[in-house]
Amino acid sequence: MTQLNNDYRKYLNPSIISKLNSLELRARLVVEGFMVGLHKSPYHGFSVEFTEHRSYQQGDAIKDIDWKAYGKTEKFYIKQYEEETNLKSYILLDTSRSMQYASEGNVPKLEYASTLVAALCYLMVKQQDAVGLTLYSDKINKYFPPKTSRAYLQELLKQLTGISASDKTNTASCLNSIAEKIKRRGLVIIVSDFFDDVNSILSALKHFRYQKNEVIVFQILDPLERNFAFGNDAIFKDLETEDELTTQPYQIQKAYIQAMAEFINKIKTECLNSNIEYSLIETSTPFDKALFRYIQKRSRLY
């Protein structure tokens, strides 16, 4: 544990953690590194254990105050009962062909996303929350409803192990289908690059909100997909249609960057307007950024 305390940052580094063959080991080390980091900058004073607490509110019984928590934070918390803390989470992972892209020195988007999803599943089961998993491309390929057992966690990790990107994208249709499957409201987490018709995607995201679900969106992009910092002549190939274009990147870089910024900003703005948590994650970003966004959301739900 001392070694982990000293080296916790490296277990959150995508390029380092990707060298491990076992997805379960990746998930465990990412979560353990994250939990160590919660007690250090920039998350000082925030702890996973307080996801089982809520802030004291006027009218709460004094006897229910957790004085141990007060001693650590100098804030009043009420310990929640099990039926208050258990949460159903639905994680939706895009496995379409565009997710296989990786620039030099970075892991493929799907590998980054599957490691993140595995870590989220591991963390949720550790918190005794129910977690389910959907794998989709142009159709729903796998659907596992939320459950809490460690044996079920093993099944989810098995499905995520060695996953490959294939088929075209039909994000909106898949999201709408999953929304119809959710009978009890919970937390919906979508992990995708969202390279599809943006208006249809946004309409589908709002579908979850109409049903009173809480929603977190993680848009996963490779750094080069944002800055377009390619070299001289290059051949660009659409991974889903296989269409090719030969051009000089500097000629279209400015227009591309502007179009990409508008694309990202539209998703972000519409999400925020619909009370949907949005987070842009590059594949070079340590995993704690996404995990902390989840913990923040989790702590606010009750």
C-alpha positions as CSV (number, residue, x, y, z in Angstrom):
1,M,0.0,0.0,0.0
2,T,3.0,2.3,0.7
3,Q,4.2,1.7,-2.9
4,L,0.7,2.5,-4.2
5,N,0.6,5.7,-2.2
6,N,4.0,6.8,-3.7
7,D,3.2,5.8,-7.2
8,Y,-0.6,6.3,-7.5
9,R,-0.4,8.7,-10.4
10,K,1.2,6.2,-12.7
11,Y,-1.8,3.9,-12.3
12,L,-4.0,6.6,-13.7
13,N,-1.8,7.1,-16.8
14,P,-3.5,5.5,-19.9
15,S,-0.2,4.7,-21.6
16,I,1.1,2.9,-18.5
17,I,-2.1,1.1,-17.5
18,S,-2.6,-0.1,-21.1
19,K,0.5,-2.3,-20.8
20,L,-1.4,-4.6,-18.4
21,N,-3.1,-7.5,-20.1
22,S,-5.7,-8.1,-17.4
23,L,-8.6,-5.6,-17.6
24,E,-9.6,-6.5,-14.1
25,L,-6.2,-5.6,-12.8
26,R,-6.3,-2.3,-14.8
27,A,-9.7,-1.5,-13.3
28,R,-8.5,-2.3,-9.7
29,L,-5.3,-0.3,-10.0
30,V,-7.1,2.7,-11.6
31,V,-9.7,2.7,-8.8
32,E,-7.1,2.3,-6.1
33,G,-4.9,5.0,-7.5
34,F,-7.9,7.2,-7.8
35,M,-8.9,6.6,-4.2
36,V,-5.4,7.4,-3.0
37,G,-5.5,10.6,-5.1
38,L,-8.7,11.7,-3.4
39,H,-6.7,12.4,-0.3
40,K,-4.1,14.4,-2.2
41,S,-4.2,17.5,-4.3
42,P,-6.3,18.5,-6.2
43,Y,-9.0,16.5,-4.4
44,H,-7.9,17.1,-0.8
45,G,-10.7,16.7,1.7
46,F,-13.0,14.7,-0.6
47,S,-13.4,11.0,0.1
48,V,-15.2,8.1,-1.6
49,E,-16.6,7.1,1.8
50,F,-18.7,10.3,1.8
51,T,-20.7,9.1,-1.2
52,E,-22.6,7.3,1.5
53,H,-23.4,10.5,3.2
54,R,-25.5,13.5,2.4
55,S,-25.3,17.1,3.8
56,Y,-27.2,17.9,6.9
57,Q,-30.5,19.6,6.2
58,Q,-32.8,21.6,8.5
59,G,-35.1,19.1,10.2
60,D,-32.7,16.2,10.3
61,A,-32.3,14.5,13.6
62,I,-29.1,15.6,15.5
63,K,-28.6,11.9,16.5
64,D,-28.1,11.0,12.9
65,I,-25.1,13.3,12.4
66,D,-21.9,11.4,11.6
67,W,-19.5,13.1,14.0
68,K,-16.5,11.2,12.7
69,A,-17.2,12.7,9.2
70,Y,-17.5,16.1,10.9
71,G,-14.1,15.6,12.5
72,K,-12.5,15.0,9.1
73,T,-14.3,17.7,7.1
74,E,-15.7,20.2,9.6
75,K,-19.0,19.8,7.8
76,F,-22.2,18.1,9.0
77,Y,-23.2,14.9,7.2
78,I,-26.0,12.5,7.7
79,K,-25.2,8.8,7.3
80,Q,-27.6,7.3,4.7
81,Y,-29.2,4.0,5.1
82,E,-28.6,1.2,2.5
83,E,-31.9,1.7,0.7
84,E,-31.0,5.4,0.3
85,T,-27.6,4.8,-1.1
86,N,-28.1,1.9,-3.6
87,L,-28.1,3.3,-7.1
88,K,-28.9,1.7,-10.5
89,S,-26.3,2.8,-13.1
90,Y,-26.5,2.1,-16.8
91,I,-23.2,2.4,-18.7
92,L,-23.5,2.7,-22.5
93,L,-20.3,2.2,-24.5
94,D,-19.9,3.1,-28.2
95,T,-18.0,0.3,-30.0
96,S,-18.4,1.6,-33.6
97,R,-15.4,1.7,-35.9
98,S,-14.5,5.3,-35.4
99,M,-13.6,4.4,-31.8
100,Q,-10.6,2.4,-32.9
101,Y,-8.6,5.5,-33.9
102,A,-5.4,6.3,-32.1
103,S,-2.7,8.8,-33.0
104,E,1.0,8.0,-32.4
105,G,1.8,7.7,-28.7
106,N,-1.8,7.4,-27.6
107,V,-4.1,4.4,-26.9
108,P,-7.1,3.8,-29.2
109,K,-10.3,5.5,-28.0
110,L,-12.1,2.3,-27.5
111,E,-9.2,0.9,-25.3
112,Y,-9.3,4.0,-23.2
113,A,-13.1,4.0,-23.0
114,S,-13.3,0.3,-22.1
115,T,-10.7,0.7,-19.3
116,L,-12.6,3.7,-18.0
117,V,-15.9,1.7,-18.1
118,A,-14.2,-1.2,-16.3
119,A,-13.0,1.1,-13.6
120,L,-16.4,2.6,-13.2
121,C,-18.0,-0.8,-12.9
122,Y,-15.4,-1.9,-10.3
123,L,-16.0,1.3,-8.3
124,M,-19.8,1.0,-8.4
125,V,-19.8,-2.6,-7.2
126,K,-17.3,-1.6,-4.5
127,Q,-19.9,1.0,-3.4
128,Q,-22.6,-1.7,-3.5
129,D,-24.4,0.0,-6.4
130,A,-26.0,-1.9,-9.2
131,V,-24.3,-1.5,-12.6
132,G,-25.4,-2.5,-16.0
133,L,-23.6,-2.4,-19.4
134,T,-24.6,-1.8,-23.0
135,L,-22.3,-2.2,-26.0
136,Y,-23.6,-0.6,-29.1
137,S,-22.5,0.5,-32.6
138,D,-25.2,0.8,-35.3
139,K,-27.3,-1.6,-33.1
140,I,-27.3,-2.8,-29.6
141,N,-24.7,-5.6,-29.5
142,K,-24.9,-6.5,-25.8
143,Y,-27.2,-5.5,-23.0
144,F,-26.7,-6.4,-19.3
145,P,-29.2,-4.9,-16.8
146,P,-27.9,-3.5,-13.5
147,K,-26.9,-5.9,-10.7
148,T,-24.6,-5.6,-7.7
149,S,-22.8,-8.9,-7.2
150,R,-19.0,-9.4,-7.6
151,A,-19.8,-12.4,-9.8
152,Y,-21.7,-10.1,-12.1
153,L,-18.8,-7.7,-12.2
154,Q,-16.6,-10.5,-13.5
155,E,-19.1,-11.1,-16.3
156,L,-19.1,-7.4,-17.3
157,L,-15.3,-7.3,-17.2
158,K,-15.3,-10.5,-19.4
159,Q,-17.5,-8.7,-22.0
160,L,-15.2,-5.7,-22.0
161,T,-12.0,-7.7,-22.3
162,G,-10.5,-7.7,-25.8
163,I,-13.4,-5.7,-27.2
164,S,-13.0,-4.6,-30.8
165,A,-14.5,-1.7,-32.7
166,S,-16.7,-2.6,-35.7
167,D,-19.7,-1.4,-37.7
168,K,-21.0,2.1,-38.3
169,T,-22.5,4.4,-35.8
170,N,-26.2,4.8,-35.0
171,T,-25.9,6.4,-31.6
172,A,-29.3,8.1,-31.4
173,S,-31.3,4.9,-32.3
174,C,-29.3,2.8,-29.8
175,L,-29.7,5.4,-27.0
176,N,-33.5,5.6,-27.6
177,S,-33.8,1.8,-27.4
178,I,-31.9,1.7,-24.1
179,A,-34.1,4.6,-22.7
180,E,-37.1,2.4,-23.3
181,K,-35.6,-0.5,-21.4
182,I,-35.0,1.5,-18.3
183,K,-38.0,1.0,-16.0
184,R,-36.6,2.4,-12.8
185,R,-34.8,5.8,-13.0
186,G,-31.1,5.8,-12.2
187,L,-27.8,7.1,-13.5
188,V,-27.1,6.8,-17.2
189,I,-23.4,7.1,-18.4
190,I,-22.7,7.3,-22.1
191,V,-19.1,6.9,-23.3
192,S,-18.6,7.7,-27.0
193,D,-16.9,10.0,-29.5
194,F,-20.4,11.0,-30.7
195,F,-19.3,11.1,-34.3
196,D,-22.8,10.9,-35.6
197,D,-25.7,13.3,-36.4
198,V,-25.4,15.7,-33.5
199,N,-29.1,16.8,-33.4
200,S,-30.3,13.2,-33.3
201,I,-27.8,12.4,-30.5
202,L,-28.9,15.4,-28.4
203,S,-32.6,14.4,-28.8
204,A,-31.8,10.9,-27.6
205,L,-29.8,12.2,-24.6
206,K,-32.8,14.3,-23.6
207,H,-35.0,11.1,-23.8
208,F,-33.2,9.9,-20.7
209,R,-33.9,13.2,-18.9
210,Y,-37.6,13.0,-19.8
211,Q,-37.7,9.8,-17.8
212,K,-36.1,11.6,-14.8
213,N,-32.7,9.8,-15.2
214,E,-29.5,11.5,-14.2
215,V,-27.1,11.5,-17.1
216,I,-23.3,11.8,-17.5
217,V,-21.8,12.2,-21.0
218,F,-18.1,11.3,-21.5
219,Q,-17.0,12.4,-25.0
220,I,-13.8,10.5,-25.7
221,L,-11.5,12.1,-28.4
222,D,-7.9,11.5,-29.5
223,P,-5.8,14.7,-29.1
224,L,-5.2,14.9,-32.9
225,E,-8.9,14.9,-33.5
226,R,-9.0,18.2,-31.7
227,N,-5.9,20.0,-32.9
228,F,-5.4,18.4,-36.3
229,A,-1.6,18.7,-35.9
230,F,-0.7,16.3,-38.7
231,G,2.5,16.7,-40.9
232,N,2.7,17.4,-44.6
233,D,0.7,15.5,-47.2
234,A,-1.6,13.0,-45.6
235,I,-4.3,10.5,-46.6
236,F,-7.4,10.7,-44.4
237,K,-9.6,7.6,-44.3
238,D,-13.1,7.4,-42.8
239,L,-13.0,4.4,-40.6
240,E,-16.7,3.7,-41.1
241,T,-17.2,4.3,-44.8
242,E,-13.5,3.7,-45.8
243,D,-13.6,6.8,-48.1
244,E,-10.2,8.4,-48.6
245,L,-9.0,12.0,-49.1
246,T,-5.4,13.1,-49.9
247,T,-4.6,16.6,-48.8
248,Q,-2.2,18.9,-47.1
249,P,-3.4,19.2,-43.5
250,Y,-2.3,22.8,-43.0
251,Q,-4.7,23.9,-45.8
252,I,-7.7,22.7,-43.9
253,Q,-6.5,22.8,-40.3
254,K,-8.1,26.1,-39.5
255,A,-11.5,25.2,-40.9
256,Y,-11.3,21.7,-39.3
257,I,-10.5,23.1,-35.8
258,Q,-13.3,25.6,-36.1
259,A,-15.8,22.9,-37.1
260,M,-14.7,20.6,-34.4
261,A,-14.9,23.3,-31.8
262,E,-18.5,24.1,-32.9
263,F,-19.4,20.4,-32.8
264,I,-18.0,20.0,-29.3
265,N,-19.5,23.2,-28.0
266,K,-23.0,22.3,-29.4
267,I,-23.0,19.0,-27.5
268,K,-21.6,20.6,-24.3
269,T,-24.1,23.5,-24.4
270,E,-27.1,21.4,-25.1
271,C,-26.1,19.0,-22.4
272,L,-25.7,21.7,-19.8
273,N,-29.1,23.3,-20.9
274,S,-30.7,19.9,-20.2
275,N,-29.0,19.3,-16.8
276,I,-26.8,16.6,-18.3
277,E,-23.2,16.4,-17.0
278,Y,-20.8,16.7,-19.9
279,S,-17.1,16.0,-19.8
280,L,-14.6,16.0,-22.7
281,I,-11.9,13.5,-22.2
282,E,-8.8,13.1,-24.4
283,T,-7.1,9.7,-24.5
284,S,-4.0,11.2,-23.0
285,T,-5.9,12.3,-19.9
286,P,-5.4,10.5,-16.6
287,F,-8.4,8.4,-15.6
288,D,-9.0,10.3,-12.4
289,K,-10.7,13.2,-14.2
290,A,-13.6,11.0,-15.3
291,L,-13.9,9.1,-12.1
292,F,-14.0,12.3,-10.1
293,R,-16.8,13.6,-12.2
294,Y,-18.7,10.4,-11.5
295,I,-18.1,10.6,-7.7
296,Q,-19.2,14.3,-7.7
297,K,-22.4,13.3,-9.5
298,R,-22.9,10.3,-7.2
299,S,-22.5,12.4,-4.1
300,R,-25.2,14.9,-5.2
301,L,-27.9,12.4,-6.1
302,Y,-29.1,11.8,-2.5
